[in-house]
Amino acid sequence: MSWTAIQSGPPVSNFGAARRRLLSVGLAALAAPRLALAQQPAKVWRIGILVQSSKVSASSIYFKEFLRGMRELGYVEGRNLKVDWRYADNQIERLPALAAEL
């Protein structure tokens, strides 16, 4: 063997660089749907509350405690919770229509 044959060696391939490029493109393709999901706004839960009495009496401690309990569970009105209140004003005949509305 001559000196030049030893130094030239086998032909150099770009297989390693191509493999890294393919791997990075593949990982980016796998991560893209997860990133898109992470950017979606949080789900807003909706609760309908039908009250037989008027709005004034519905501001009682029971309803305030209900909302406080929801906050403790991580549901905050205006952020990830919407509460729809309907009041019958002590007119029982209005309840079916208000329930249908909810």
Secondary structure, DSSP 8 states (H G I E B T S, - for coil): --HHHHHH-S----HHHHHHHHHHHHHHHHHHHHHHHHTS----EEEEEEESS-HHHHTSHHHHHHHHHHHHTT--BTTTEEEEEEE-TT-GGGHHHHHHH-
